């Protein structure tokens, strides 16, 4: 069953029930729609797009922040048979132009906060984009765009159903670009439907569950976790804002049962509780049954602290990539909390191995590259056959992540291949050092990078963000790291912000540019 069919089925079975709730605690706003309205909105938008000439195989860009309308618009585009192209809301005008050009989109749907960036890019984009559609207050609609609300309220011809198959392309998702230029990942309707199956198999959502969606919906991680609720017609809350108080308040008021958190958000909640900024007894969290984390390695110390405060929570972690249709190709499982720190076992319908550079499977305990195989593997990097050939080998997706298997077959993520530090011939994986330093009671966040060194090639550099109201010296951190092997101890220590993208991953290129840019070897090693 295609995900567009699942939507129609939910509308038929649960039409009058709530499907989506939008909460914006900062403005004390709450909106909701039923499954029937969700389905109708998607069909109405599909009719509008058909009226503008959109047909199967066309591309439609969606550049929006999380909102109640985000998912109905996404499904409306899919119903036309067009490829939906969700863009990262942090992209600047240059990246917006690059991604739109690659997709050859003729229609561009955007929100109010992107008007400035699009005005900067519009002249270059006019070569491909024929129609600009604005989703926001009519008074703010630029003169060069059509207002979506007016289009939906106007006279339109009825939607004409499109024959869609599982192998038809559904979407182009662009990678986050944390290690370079974003690449266009082509996903099929089969990929998306399989993601629904995987998420529901892993977390057992029923029609009575309520999922709190916090990460950006343009990213496969947020949407594909929501797919587990979507598959069974369960409601979802879209939260605008990531403050600990907002998360706990909305989880309490909406009686949320499942929350997917990024590591920084979980860490912020623990700090807020520790500092007394939030008091748990102020909230009714009895319905919250599952806390799971993905998008990056999870420090075991974080989960230890979480379970002390929330002993009734099941915990899970999920590993995935945009290229694997989102999370779940490796999955810890709630029954395996004794393996906290591992990313787990092959997920539902997936295979996973750790291999050497020549794709030979390595024995347990050895570090190599994680590769996965399953129905969620992307079709290709669109218009990039060279990178596709490097990434997909005999059906196996090379993830670019270094990992190892333990004696029980559980996979432990070591680090990104591109973030490996080689110091005096020794391989150093930054995440090991990050997991150690984050346990210091005064540390809010930490990022480890390689710093050019004429003698050793690279040495370890630590960028440390200290908790508000706390202090730390270089000497104190050096003393805390004395139990690490000497070659893994930070030789360079900086105190400052640790930049993370919307999915919680540390933006290592930004750290390198900021802290190594004055080094004369920077260009040779990192450009």
C-alpha positions as CSV (number, residue, x, y, z in Angstrom):
1,X,0.0,0.0,0.0
2,X,1.4,3.4,-0.9
3,X,1.5,6.1,1.8
4,X,-1.1,8.2,-0.2
5,X,-3.4,5.2,0.1
6,X,-2.8,5.0,3.9
7,X,-3.9,8.6,4.2
8,X,-7.1,7.8,2.3
9,X,-7.7,4.7,4.5
10,X,-7.2,6.8,7.7
11,X,-9.7,9.3,6.5
12,X,-12.2,6.5,5.9
13,X,-11.7,4.8,9.2
14,X,-11.0,7.7,11.5
15,X,-12.4,10.7,9.6
16,X,-13.7,12.7,12.6
17,X,-10.7,11.9,14.8
18,X,-7.7,14.2,15.3
19,X,-4.8,13.6,13.1
20,X,-2.4,16.5,13.7
21,X,-2.1,19.0,16.4
22,X,0.2,22.1,16.2
23,X,1.5,23.5,19.5
24,X,3.5,26.8,19.8
25,X,3.9,27.3,23.5
26,X,5.8,30.6,23.2
27,X,2.6,32.2,21.7
28,X,0.2,29.9,23.6
29,X,-1.2,28.7,20.3
30,X,-2.9,25.4,19.5
31,X,-4.5,24.2,16.3
32,X,-5.6,20.8,15.1
33,X,-7.2,19.0,12.1
34,X,-9.0,15.7,11.6
35,X,-7.9,12.8,9.4
36,X,-10.8,13.8,7.0
37,X,-9.5,17.4,6.7
38,X,-5.9,16.2,6.3
39,X,-7.0,14.0,3.4
40,X,-9.2,16.7,1.8
41,X,-6.5,19.3,2.1
42,X,-4.0,17.1,0.3
43,X,-6.5,16.4,-2.5
44,X,-7.4,20.1,-2.9
45,X,-3.8,21.0,-3.1
46,X,-3.2,18.2,-5.7
47,X,-6.1,19.7,-7.8
48,X,-4.5,23.2,-7.6
49,X,-1.2,21.8,-8.7
50,X,-2.8,19.9,-11.6
51,X,-4.5,23.2,-12.6
52,X,-1.0,24.8,-12.8
53,X,0.1,22.0,-15.1
54,X,1.9,19.7,-12.6
55,X,1.9,16.1,-13.9
56,X,3.5,12.8,-12.9
57,X,7.3,13.2,-12.8
58,X,7.4,16.9,-12.3
59,X,9.2,18.3,-9.3
60,X,7.8,20.6,-6.6
61,X,10.0,22.2,-4.0
62,X,8.7,22.5,-0.4
63,X,10.5,25.0,1.8
64,X,8.6,25.4,5.0
65,X,9.2,25.4,8.8
66,X,7.2,22.8,10.8
67,X,3.5,23.6,10.8
68,X,0.0,22.0,10.7
69,X,0.0,22.4,6.9
70,X,3.4,20.9,6.2
71,X,2.3,17.2,5.9
72,X,-1.0,17.9,4.0
73,X,1.1,19.8,1.5
74,X,3.6,17.0,1.2
75,X,0.9,14.5,0.6
76,X,-0.8,16.8,-1.9
77,X,2.3,16.9,-4.0
78,X,2.7,13.1,-3.8
79,X,-0.9,12.6,-5.0
80,X,-0.1,14.4,-8.3
81,X,2.7,11.9,-9.0
82,X,5.2,14.8,-8.8
83,X,8.5,14.4,-6.9
84,X,8.3,16.3,-3.7
85,X,11.6,18.1,-2.9
86,X,11.7,19.2,0.8
87,X,14.5,21.6,1.5
88,X,16.4,22.3,4.7
89,X,15.0,25.5,6.2
90,X,18.5,26.5,7.2
91,X,19.8,26.6,3.6
92,X,21.0,30.0,2.4
93,X,20.1,31.4,-1.0
94,X,23.1,29.7,-2.6
95,X,22.1,26.2,-1.4
96,X,18.5,26.8,-2.2
97,X,19.5,27.7,-5.7
98,X,21.8,24.7,-6.0
99,X,19.2,22.2,-4.8
100,X,16.4,23.7,-6.9
101,X,18.6,23.6,-10.0
102,X,19.5,20.0,-9.5
103,X,15.8,19.0,-9.0
104,X,14.7,21.1,-12.0
105,X,11.6,22.1,-10.1
106,X,8.9,24.1,-11.8
107,X,6.8,24.9,-8.7
108,X,8.1,26.2,-5.4
109,X,6.0,26.3,-2.3
110,X,7.4,28.4,0.6
111,X,6.7,30.0,3.9
112,X,6.9,33.5,5.2
113,X,10.3,33.3,6.7
114,X,12.0,32.5,3.4
115,X,10.8,35.5,1.4
116,X,14.2,37.3,1.8
117,X,16.3,34.4,0.8
118,X,14.1,33.7,-2.2
119,X,14.2,37.3,-3.4
120,X,17.9,37.0,-3.4
121,X,17.8,33.8,-5.4
122,X,14.7,34.3,-7.5
123,X,16.4,35.7,-10.6
124,X,18.7,32.7,-11.0
125,X,15.8,30.3,-10.1
126,X,13.5,31.8,-12.7
127,X,15.2,29.7,-15.4
128,X,13.3,26.6,-14.0
129,X,10.7,27.8,-11.5
130,X,7.4,28.8,-13.3
131,X,5.1,29.1,-10.3
132,X,5.8,30.5,-6.8
133,X,3.2,29.5,-4.1
134,X,3.2,31.3,-0.7
135,X,1.9,29.6,2.4
136,X,1.4,32.3,4.9
137,X,-0.7,35.4,5.7
138,X,-2.2,37.0,2.6
139,X,-1.0,40.4,3.6
140,X,2.6,39.1,3.5
141,X,2.4,37.4,0.1
142,X,5.0,38.8,-2.3
143,X,3.7,40.3,-5.6
144,X,5.7,37.7,-7.5
145,X,3.9,34.7,-5.8
146,X,0.5,33.2,-5.6
147,X,-1.2,32.9,-2.2
148,X,-2.0,29.3,-1.4
149,X,-5.1,30.0,0.7
150,X,-6.6,32.0,-2.2
151,X,-5.8,29.2,-4.6
152,X,-7.5,26.6,-2.4
153,X,-10.5,28.9,-1.9
154,X,-10.9,29.6,-5.6
155,X,-12.5,27.7,-8.4
156,X,-10.5,24.6,-9.3
157,X,-11.2,21.6,-11.5
158,X,-11.6,18.3,-9.6
159,X,-8.5,16.3,-8.9
160,X,-7.8,13.6,-11.4
161,X,-6.4,10.5,-9.7
162,X,-2.9,9.5,-10.9
163,X,-1.8,5.9,-11.4
164,X,1.1,5.5,-9.0
165,X,3.3,2.4,-8.6
166,X,5.8,1.4,-5.9
167,X,8.8,1.9,-8.1
168,X,7.7,5.4,-9.1
169,X,9.9,8.2,-7.7
170,X,8.2,10.0,-4.8
171,X,10.8,12.4,-3.5
172,X,14.2,14.0,-3.7
173,X,15.8,14.5,-0.3
174,X,19.0,16.5,0.0
175,X,21.6,15.3,2.5
176,X,22.4,17.7,5.4
177,X,25.8,18.7,3.9
178,X,27.7,18.4,7.2
179,X,30.6,16.8,5.3
180,X,30.3,18.7,2.0
181,X,27.8,19.7,-0.7
182,X,24.3,18.4,-0.2
183,X,23.5,15.4,-2.5
184,X,20.1,14.6,-3.9
185,X,18.7,11.3,-2.7
186,X,16.0,9.8,-4.9
187,X,13.4,7.8,-3.0
188,X,10.5,5.8,-4.4
189,X,7.0,5.2,-3.1
190,X,8.2,1.7,-2.2
191,X,11.0,3.3,0.0
192,X,8.4,5.5,1.8
193,X,5.9,2.7,2.4
194,X,8.7,0.4,3.7
195,X,9.7,3.2,6.2
196,X,6.2,3.1,7.6
197,X,6.4,-0.7,8.1
198,X,9.9,-0.5,9.7
199,X,8.9,2.2,12.3
200,X,5.7,0.6,13.3
201,X,7.4,-2.8,13.6
202,X,10.1,-1.3,15.9
203,X,7.9,0.7,18.2
204,X,4.6,-1.0,18.1
205,X,2.4,2.1,17.7
206,X,-1.3,1.5,18.0
207,X,-4.2,3.8,17.2
208,X,-4.2,5.0,20.8
209,X,-0.6,6.4,20.7
210,X,0.3,10.0,20.4
211,X,3.7,11.0,18.9
212,X,5.4,14.3,19.8
213,X,7.2,15.5,16.6
214,X,9.9,18.0,17.4
215,X,12.6,17.7,14.6
216,X,12.2,19.5,11.2
217,X,9.8,17.7,8.9
218,X,11.9,18.2,5.8
219,X,14.3,15.6,7.3
220,X,13.6,11.9,6.9
221,X,14.3,11.3,10.5
222,X,11.3,13.2,11.8
223,X,8.9,12.2,9.2
224,X,9.8,8.5,9.1
225,X,9.4,8.2,12.9
226,X,6.0,9.8,12.5
227,X,5.2,7.2,9.9
228,X,4.7,4.6,12.7
229,X,1.8,6.5,14.0
230,X,0.5,7.4,10.6
231,X,0.3,3.8,9.6
232,X,-2.3,3.1,12.3
233,X,-4.1,6.4,12.2
234,X,-2.8,7.6,15.5
235,X,-2.5,11.3,16.4
236,X,0.6,13.4,16.4
237,X,1.6,16.7,18.0
238,X,3.9,19.0,16.0
239,X,5.8,21.1,18.5
240,X,7.3,24.5,17.5
241,X,10.1,25.1,20.0
242,X,12.6,22.9,21.8
243,X,12.9,24.4,25.3
244,X,12.7,21.7,28.0
245,X,9.7,23.4,29.5
246,X,7.9,23.3,26.1
247,X,8.6,19.6,25.6
248,X,7.5,18.6,29.1
249,X,4.4,20.9,29.1
250,X,3.1,19.7,25.8
251,X,3.9,16.1,26.5
252,X,1.8,16.5,29.7
253,X,-1.1,18.5,28.3
254,X,-1.5,16.4,25.1
255,X,-0.9,13.1,27.0
256,X,1.9,12.1,24.6
257,X,3.1,8.5,24.6
258,X,6.1,8.6,22.3
259,X,8.9,11.2,22.0
260,X,11.9,11.2,19.7
261,X,14.6,13.4,21.0
262,X,18.0,14.5,19.7
263,X,20.9,14.2,22.1
264,X,21.2,18.0,22.8
265,X,17.5,18.2,23.7
266,X,17.6,15.3,26.1
267,X,20.7,16.8,27.6
268,X,19.0,20.1,28.0
269,X,16.0,18.5,29.8
270,X,18.4,16.8,32.3
271,X,20.2,20.1,32.9
272,X,16.9,22.0,33.3
273,X,15.8,19.4,35.9
274,X,19.2,19.5,37.6
275,X,19.1,23.3,37.9
276,X,15.5,23.4,39.0
277,X,14.4,25.3,35.9
278,X,11.6,22.7,35.5
279,X,10.0,20.6,38.2
280,X,8.8,17.2,37.1
281,X,6.0,17.1,39.6
282,X,4.4,20.0,37.7
283,X,3.7,17.7,34.8
284,X,1.6,14.6,34.2
285,X,3.9,12.4,32.2
286,X,2.3,9.0,33.0
287,X,1.3,8.4,29.4
288,X,4.9,8.8,28.1
289,X,6.0,5.3,27.4
290,X,8.9,5.5,25.0
291,X,11.8,7.9,24.7
292,X,14.1,7.2,21.7
293,X,17.0,9.0,20.2
294,X,18.7,8.9,16.8
295,X,20.7,11.0,14.3
296,X,24.0,10.6,16.2
297,X,25.9,8.4,18.7
298,X,24.2,8.5,22.1
299,X,26.4,8.8,25.2
300,X,25.6,6.0,27.6
301,X,26.0,8.4,30.5
302,X,23.0,10.4,29.2
303,X,20.7,7.4,29.2
304,X,21.9,6.4,32.7
305,X,20.9,9.8,34.0
306,X,17.6,9.7,32.0
307,X,16.6,6.3,33.4
308,X,17.1,7.6,37.0
309,X,14.6,10.3,36.4
310,X,12.2,8.4,34.1
311,X,12.5,4.7,35.2
312,X,9.2,3.8,33.5
313,X,10.3,4.9,30.1
314,X,11.3,2.3,27.5
315,X,14.4,3.5,25.7
316,X,15.5,2.9,22.1
317,X,17.9,4.2,19.6
318,X,17.6,4.0,15.8
319,X,20.3,4.4,13.2
320,X,19.6,5.5,9.7
321,X,20.4,7.8,6.8
322,X,18.6,9.8,4.2
323,X,20.0,7.3,1.8
324,X,18.2,4.5,3.7
325,X,14.8,6.2,3.8
326,X,15.4,7.5,7.3
327,X,15.9,5.7,10.6
328,X,15.7,2.0,11.4
329,X,18.2,0.1,9.3
330,X,19.9,-0.6,12.6
331,X,17.8,-0.7,15.7
332,X,18.6,-1.3,19.4
333,X,15.2,-2.4,20.6
334,X,13.6,-1.7,23.9
335,X,14.5,-5.1,25.2
336,X,18.2,-4.4,24.9
337,X,18.9,-1.6,27.4
338,X,21.8,-3.6,28.7
339,X,23.5,-2.6,25.4
340,X,23.1,1.1,25.7
341,X,25.7,2.8,23.6
342,X,25.3,0.3,20.8
343,X,23.1,1.3,17.8
344,X,21.8,-2.3,17.8
345,X,21.0,-5.1,15.4
346,X,19.8,-5.0,11.8
347,X,16.4,-3.4,11.7
348,X,13.1,-4.9,10.5
349,X,13.7,-6.2,6.9
350,X,17.3,-5.0,6.9
351,X,20.8,-6.6,6.7
352,X,23.8,-4.9,8.2
353,X,27.6,-5.8,8.2
354,X,30.9,-4.2,9.1
355,X,33.3,-4.4,6.2
356,X,36.9,-3.6,5.1
357,X,37.6,-1.2,2.3
358,X,37.3,-4.0,-0.3
359,X,33.8,-4.9,1.1
360,X,35.1,-8.0,2.9
361,X,33.1,-8.8,6.0
362,X,35.2,-8.3,9.1
363,X,35.1,-10.5,12.2
364,X,33.6,-9.3,15.4
365,X,35.6,-6.7,17.3
366,X,37.3,-5.2,14.3
367,X,36.5,-1.7,13.1
368,X,35.3,-1.1,9.6
369,X,32.7,0.6,7.5
370,X,29.0,-0.1,8.3
371,X,27.0,-1.2,5.2
372,X,23.3,-2.0,5.0
373,X,21.0,-3.6,2.6
374,X,17.2,-3.6,2.4
375,X,14.0,-2.2,0.6
376,X,14.8,1.2,2.1
377,X,18.0,1.8,0.1
378,X,17.7,4.8,-2.2
379,X,17.6,4.5,-6.0
380,X,20.5,6.8,-6.5
381,X,22.1,10.1,-5.9
382,X,20.2,12.0,-8.6
383,X,22.4,13.2,-11.4
384,X,25.5,11.9,-9.7
385,X,26.4,8.5,-11.0
386,X,29.9,8.6,-9.7
387,X,28.9,9.1,-6.1
388,X,26.1,6.5,-6.6
389,X,28.6,3.9,-7.7
390,X,30.8,4.6,-4.7
391,X,27.9,4.4,-2.3
392,X,25.9,1.4,-3.5
393,X,27.9,-1.8,-4.2
394,X,26.0,-4.9,-5.1
395,X,22.9,-3.6,-3.4
396,X,24.8,-2.7,-0.2
397,X,24.7,0.9,0.9
398,X,28.0,2.2,2.2
399,X,27.1,4.5,5.1
400,X,30.5,6.2,5.6
401,X,30.2,5.4,9.3
402,X,32.8,3.4,11.1
403,X,31.5,0.6,13.3
404,X,32.3,-2.7,15.0
405,X,30.3,-5.7,16.1
406,X,30.6,-7.2,19.6
407,X,30.4,-10.9,20.4
408,X,26.6,-10.8,20.6
409,X,26.3,-9.3,17.1
410,X,25.4,-5.8,18.3
411,X,26.7,-2.9,16.2
412,X,28.6,-0.1,17.9
413,X,29.1,3.1,16.0
414,X,32.6,4.4,16.2
415,X,32.6,7.6,14.2
416,X,32.2,9.2,10.7
417,X,34.8,8.0,8.3
418,X,35.5,11.6,7.3
419,X,35.9,12.7,10.9
420,X,38.7,10.2,11.7
421,X,41.8,11.8,13.2
422,X,45.1,10.2,12.4
423,X,47.8,11.2,14.8
424,X,51.3,9.8,14.5
425,X,49.8,6.8,12.7
426,X,47.2,6.1,15.3
427,X,43.5,6.2,14.3
428,X,41.4,8.3,16.7
429,X,37.6,8.4,16.6
430,X,36.3,11.7,18.0
431,X,33.1,10.3,19.4
432,X,35.0,8.2,22.0
433,X,36.6,11.4,23.4
434,X,33.3,13.3,23.1
435,X,31.5,10.6,25.2
436,X,34.2,10.9,27.9
437,X,34.2,14.7,28.1
438,X,30.4,15.1,28.1
439,X,30.3,13.2,31.5
440,X,32.1,16.1,33.2
441,X,29.4,17.9,35.3
442,X,30.3,21.3,34.0
443,X,30.2,20.4,30.3
444,X,27.1,21.3,28.2
445,X,28.4,20.1,24.9
446,X,31.7,19.1,23.2
447,X,33.0,18.6,19.7
448,X,36.3,16.9,18.8
449,X,38.2,17.7,15.6
450,X,41.7,17.1,14.2
451,X,44.1,20.0,14.4
452,X,47.1,20.1,11.9
453,X,50.4,19.3,13.4
454,X,53.7,19.2,11.5
455,X,55.2,16.3,13.5
456,X,52.2,14.1,14.1
457,X,50.0,15.1,11.1
458,X,47.0,15.9,13.4
459,X,46.4,16.2,17.2
460,X,43.1,16.1,19.1
461,X,41.4,19.5,19.5
462,X,38.4,19.9,21.8
463,X,35.8,22.6,21.5
464,X,34.0,22.7,24.9
465,X,30.7,24.5,25.7
466,X,30.5,25.0,29.5
467,X,27.1,24.9,31.3
468,X,25.5,28.3,32.1
469,X,26.7,29.5,35.5
470,X,29.6,27.1,35.6
471,X,33.3,27.6,34.8
472,X,36.1,25.4,33.6
473,X,39.8,25.9,32.9
474,X,42.1,24.2,30.4
475,X,44.0,22.6,33.3
476,X,40.8,21.1,34.8
477,X,39.8,19.5,31.5
478,X,43.3,18.2,31.0
479,X,43.2,16.6,34.4
480,X,39.7,15.1,33.6
481,X,41.2,13.5,30.4
482,X,44.2,11.9,32.1
483,X,42.6,8.5,32.1
484,X,42.4,8.5,28.3
485,X,45.4,7.1,26.4
486,X,47.9,9.8,25.9
487,X,47.5,10.1,22.1
488,X,43.7,10.6,22.6
489,X,44.0,13.5,25.0
490,X,43.2,16.9,23.7
491,X,46.3,18.9,22.8
492,X,44.3,22.0,21.8
493,X,41.4,23.2,23.9
494,X,38.9,25.9,23.0
495,X,35.9,27.1,24.9
496,X,32.8,28.2,22.8
497,X,29.6,27.1,21.2
498,X,29.3,23.7,19.5
499,X,27.3,24.2,16.3
500,X,24.7,21.5,15.5
501,X,22.4,21.2,12.5
502,X,18.6,20.8,12.9
503,X,19.0,17.0,13.4
504,X,21.5,17.4,16.2
505,X,24.7,16.5,14.4
506,X,27.8,18.4,15.2
507,X,28.8,20.6,12.2
508,X,32.5,19.7,12.2
509,X,33.3,21.8,9.1
510,X,32.2,24.9,11.0
511,X,34.4,24.0,13.9
512,X,37.4,23.5,11.6
513,X,36.8,26.8,9.8
514,X,36.5,28.7,13.1
515,X,39.3,27.1,15.1
516,X,41.9,26.1,12.4
517,X,41.5,28.8,9.8
518,X,44.6,30.7,10.9
519,X,46.8,27.6,10.7
520,X,48.8,27.6,7.5
521,X,48.2,23.9,7.0
522,X,44.4,24.3,7.1
523,X,44.0,24.7,3.4
524,X,46.1,21.7,2.6
525,X,44.4,19.4,5.0
526,X,40.8,20.5,5.0
527,X,40.0,22.4,1.8
